[in-house]
Amino acid sequence: MAILDDIMFYMSIESMQFKKFSEDKENEKYLANEVYEENLCKLAERIFIDENHIGDGNTADVFTIPEMTNVCCKKLNGNVNPINSLEEEAKFLEEVGAFSDKVIIPTPVVAIEVKKHVKKRNLRGEIVQASIRENALLMKEIDGVSIEDLLEGRVENPLEFLSNFNADVFFADLGDFIDKMHQESIHHRDLHPGNIMIERGTMKPVVIDFGHAAKNHGDENIYQHNVYSRGPSGRMREITETFITDKQSLVNAKQKILEEIKILTR
């Protein structure tokens, strides 16, 4: 029995469901059909631990997978219910990945849902048995730097990194990609600087995290989303959440990175 954290003790995997999205020659020994489920079970036991953690967001954490080449794992953290399931997100990635060779989109490999039987401590410190579900999406890893990382000073030698960066070309290519998405009725709806990356070497735009993406059908306002929340009285109430449009997000991101470049080159 391995301890995963202070409150949960791993016991056994009860069941696993998975959906394959693409062939992966680099990792076929893990993803070959005859050993597929066995290896994914082993990965599910091992990858969701702190030492492999490389990033986090509101709804998901990202992990490396030491056993696999150039693959990372996005795992829902349970803090907030996502708008899209990871399988739905993977379908968006598959669709938009063909829209442009100038913009890079993560390639989904496999979506996993694991049901685990665990013993954990409750709020009174008692050990109780429970079943939990963990959802993850394995994707091809991208070697890039997010605009947010640049703005927040989390990149070594940022001026050297940006020496071959052309903001006009970068955002023109990104704008063309967004236009193509919108022509196909797909909207990202979460294009903040953390979800726009610059690939090392090529300096191409990378768009990640399609967890808020949606298709519009007709003339509805795709940038509004109705959610339900409990008020102080405990009653459920409907709230209209408004997203910043994709185009405005691009304008904001370009302005911020140009301001950062001015600061760096003073």
C-alpha positions as CSV (number, residue, x, y, z in Angstrom):
1,M,0.0,0.0,0.0
2,A,1.5,3.3,-1.1
3,I,0.7,6.6,0.6
4,L,-0.2,9.2,-2.0
5,D,-0.7,12.1,0.4
6,D,-1.5,12.9,4.0
7,I,-5.2,11.9,3.8
8,M,-5.5,9.2,1.2
9,F,-4.0,5.7,1.0
10,Y,-4.1,3.9,-2.4
11,M,-5.7,0.5,-2.3
12,S,-6.8,-0.9,-5.7
13,I,-8.1,0.0,-9.1
14,E,-11.7,-1.2,-9.4
15,S,-12.3,-0.4,-13.1
16,M,-10.9,1.7,-15.9
17,Q,-12.4,3.1,-19.1
18,F,-10.3,4.6,-21.8
19,K,-10.7,6.1,-25.3
20,K,-7.8,6.1,-27.8
21,F,-7.4,9.2,-30.0
22,S,-4.2,8.7,-31.9
23,E,-1.5,6.2,-32.6
24,D,1.8,6.9,-30.8
25,K,4.8,5.1,-32.3
26,E,7.2,6.4,-29.7
27,N,5.2,4.8,-26.9
28,E,3.6,1.8,-28.7
29,K,5.0,-0.6,-26.1
30,Y,2.7,1.1,-23.6
31,L,-0.1,1.6,-26.0
32,A,-0.2,-1.6,-27.9
33,N,-3.7,-3.1,-27.7
34,E,-2.6,-6.3,-26.0
35,V,-1.0,-4.6,-23.0
36,Y,-2.9,-1.3,-23.2
37,E,-5.1,-1.6,-20.2
38,E,-2.5,-3.2,-18.0
39,N,0.0,-0.4,-18.7
40,L,-2.6,2.4,-18.3
41,C,-3.5,0.9,-14.9
42,K,0.2,1.0,-13.8
43,L,0.4,4.6,-15.0
44,A,-2.7,5.6,-13.2
45,E,-1.2,4.3,-10.0
46,R,2.1,6.2,-10.4
47,I,1.8,9.4,-12.4
48,F,-0.6,11.4,-10.2
49,I,2.0,12.1,-7.5
50,D,3.7,15.4,-6.6
51,E,7.1,14.6,-8.0
52,N,5.7,14.4,-11.5
53,H,3.6,17.6,-11.1
54,I,4.6,20.4,-13.6
55,G,1.6,22.8,-13.7
56,D,-1.9,23.5,-12.4
57,G,-5.0,25.4,-13.3
58,N,-8.5,26.0,-11.9
59,T,-9.8,22.6,-12.9
60,A,-6.8,20.4,-13.7
61,D,-3.2,19.6,-12.9
62,V,-0.5,18.6,-15.4
63,F,2.0,15.8,-14.8
64,T,4.9,14.4,-16.7
65,I,5.0,10.6,-17.4
66,P,8.5,9.3,-16.8
67,E,7.8,6.0,-18.5
68,M,6.6,7.6,-21.8
69,T,8.4,9.7,-24.3
70,N,7.1,13.3,-25.0
71,V,3.8,12.7,-23.3
72,C,2.2,14.7,-20.5
73,C,-1.0,14.1,-18.5
74,K,-3.8,16.5,-17.7
75,K,-5.8,15.3,-14.7
76,L,-8.9,16.9,-13.3
77,N,-8.4,18.1,-9.7
78,G,-12.0,18.1,-8.5
79,N,-11.8,21.7,-7.3
80,V,-14.2,23.0,-10.0
81,N,-16.5,21.1,-12.3
82,P,-15.1,21.6,-15.9
83,I,-17.4,22.8,-18.7
84,N,-16.0,20.1,-21.0
85,S,-15.1,16.6,-20.0
86,L,-11.5,15.6,-21.0
87,E,-12.9,13.4,-23.7
88,E,-14.9,16.4,-25.1
89,E,-11.8,18.5,-24.9
90,A,-9.8,15.9,-26.8
91,K,-12.4,15.9,-29.6
92,F,-12.0,19.7,-29.9
93,L,-8.2,19.2,-30.1
94,E,-8.6,16.6,-32.8
95,E,-10.9,18.9,-34.9
96,V,-8.9,22.2,-34.6
97,G,-5.5,20.6,-34.9
98,A,-6.1,20.4,-38.7
99,F,-6.9,24.0,-39.1
100,S,-3.4,25.5,-39.5
101,D,0.2,24.4,-39.9
102,K,1.3,27.7,-38.4
103,V,-0.4,27.2,-35.0
104,I,0.3,24.2,-32.8
105,I,-2.4,22.3,-30.9
106,P,-1.7,19.5,-28.4
107,T,-2.3,16.1,-29.9
108,P,-4.6,13.9,-27.6
109,V,-3.4,10.4,-27.1
110,V,-5.9,8.7,-24.8
111,A,-8.6,9.8,-22.2
112,I,-8.8,7.7,-19.1
113,E,-11.3,7.3,-16.3
114,V,-10.2,5.3,-13.4
115,K,-12.3,4.2,-10.4
116,K,-10.2,3.5,-7.4
117,H,-11.0,1.9,-4.1
118,V,-9.3,3.8,-1.3
119,K,-9.0,4.2,2.4
120,K,-8.8,7.9,3.5
121,R,-9.1,10.0,6.6
122,N,-12.3,11.9,7.1
123,L,-12.5,15.3,8.7
124,R,-12.5,13.6,12.2
125,G,-9.3,11.8,11.4
126,E,-11.0,8.4,11.0
127,I,-10.0,6.0,8.3
128,V,-12.9,5.2,6.0
129,Q,-13.3,3.3,2.8
130,A,-14.5,5.0,-0.4
131,S,-14.5,4.9,-4.2
132,I,-13.1,7.8,-6.1
133,R,-12.9,8.6,-9.8
134,E,-9.9,10.1,-11.5
135,N,-10.1,11.5,-15.1
136,A,-7.0,12.2,-17.1
137,L,-6.0,13.0,-20.7
138,L,-2.6,12.0,-22.1
139,M,-1.3,14.4,-24.7
140,K,1.8,14.9,-26.7
141,E,4.1,17.3,-24.8
142,I,4.9,20.6,-26.3
143,D,8.2,22.4,-25.6
144,G,7.1,26.0,-25.1
145,V,6.7,29.0,-22.9
146,S,3.4,30.6,-22.1
147,I,3.0,34.3,-22.4
148,E,1.9,34.3,-18.8
149,D,5.2,32.7,-17.7
150,L,7.0,35.5,-19.6
151,L,4.9,38.2,-18.0
152,E,5.3,36.7,-14.5
153,G,9.1,36.4,-14.7
154,R,9.2,32.6,-14.7
155,V,11.4,32.3,-17.8
156,E,15.2,32.3,-17.6
157,N,16.8,34.9,-19.9
158,P,13.5,36.1,-21.4
159,L,15.1,38.6,-23.7
160,E,17.3,35.8,-25.2
161,F,14.2,33.7,-25.6
162,L,12.3,36.5,-27.4
163,S,15.3,37.4,-29.6
164,N,13.6,35.8,-32.7
165,F,10.0,36.6,-31.7
166,N,8.0,38.6,-34.2
167,A,4.8,39.7,-32.4
168,D,3.1,40.9,-35.6
169,V,3.6,37.5,-37.4
170,F,2.8,35.5,-34.3
171,F,-0.5,37.2,-33.6
172,A,-1.5,37.4,-37.3
173,D,-1.1,33.6,-37.6
174,L,-3.0,33.2,-34.3
175,G,-5.7,35.5,-35.6
176,D,-6.1,33.5,-38.8
177,F,-6.4,30.3,-36.8
178,I,-9.1,31.9,-34.6
179,D,-10.9,33.0,-37.7
180,K,-10.9,29.5,-39.0
181,M,-12.2,28.2,-35.7
182,H,-15.0,30.7,-35.7
183,Q,-15.9,29.8,-39.3
184,E,-16.3,26.2,-38.1
185,S,-18.5,27.6,-35.2
186,I,-15.8,26.7,-32.5
187,H,-14.9,29.2,-29.8
188,H,-12.0,28.7,-27.3
189,R,-13.5,31.1,-24.7
190,D,-10.4,31.0,-22.4
191,L,-7.5,32.5,-24.4
192,H,-5.8,34.1,-21.5
193,P,-1.9,34.5,-21.6
194,G,-1.5,31.2,-19.7
195,N,-3.2,29.3,-22.6
196,I,-1.2,30.9,-25.4
197,M,2.4,29.6,-25.7
198,I,5.4,30.2,-27.8
199,E,7.1,27.0,-29.1
200,R,10.9,27.0,-28.5
201,G,12.9,27.1,-31.7
202,T,10.1,27.7,-34.1
203,M,8.5,30.6,-32.1
204,K,5.1,29.4,-33.4
205,P,1.9,30.0,-31.5
206,V,0.6,27.2,-29.4
207,V,-3.0,27.2,-28.1
208,I,-3.8,24.9,-25.2
209,D,-6.7,24.1,-22.8
210,F,-9.9,23.7,-24.7
211,G,-11.8,22.9,-21.5
212,H,-14.1,26.0,-22.0
213,A,-14.4,25.5,-25.8
214,A,-17.9,25.4,-27.3
215,K,-19.7,25.3,-30.7
216,N,-22.4,27.7,-31.4
217,H,-25.6,26.6,-33.1
218,G,-27.5,29.5,-34.5
219,D,-27.4,33.1,-33.2
220,E,-26.9,32.4,-29.4
221,N,-24.3,34.4,-27.6
222,I,-21.5,31.8,-27.3
223,Y,-19.6,34.0,-24.8
224,Q,-22.3,33.6,-22.2
225,H,-22.7,30.5,-20.1
226,N,-25.4,29.8,-17.6
227,V,-24.3,28.1,-14.4
228,Y,-26.0,27.2,-11.2
229,S,-24.7,28.1,-7.7
230,R,-26.0,27.9,-4.2
231,G,-26.6,31.3,-2.5
232,P,-26.2,32.1,1.2
233,S,-29.6,30.6,1.9
234,G,-28.6,27.3,0.3
235,R,-31.0,27.7,-2.6
236,M,-29.8,27.1,-6.1
237,R,-29.7,30.1,-8.4
238,E,-28.9,30.6,-12.0
239,I,-25.9,32.9,-12.9
240,T,-24.9,34.1,-16.3
241,E,-21.1,33.8,-16.7
242,T,-19.6,36.0,-19.5
243,F,-16.3,35.1,-21.2
244,I,-14.0,37.5,-22.9
245,T,-14.2,37.0,-26.6
246,D,-11.4,35.2,-28.4
247,K,-10.5,38.2,-30.5
248,Q,-10.4,40.6,-27.5
249,S,-8.3,38.0,-25.7
250,L,-5.8,38.1,-28.6
251,V,-5.6,41.9,-28.5
252,N,-5.1,41.9,-24.7
253,A,-2.3,39.2,-25.0
254,K,-0.5,41.1,-27.8
255,Q,-0.6,44.3,-25.8
256,K,0.8,42.7,-22.7
257,I,3.7,41.0,-24.4
258,L,4.6,44.1,-26.3
259,E,4.6,46.1,-23.1
260,E,6.9,43.4,-21.5
261,I,9.3,43.5,-24.5
262,K,9.5,47.3,-24.0
263,I,10.4,46.8,-20.4
264,L,13.0,44.1,-21.2
265,T,14.7,46.3,-23.9
266,R,15.0,49.5,-21.9
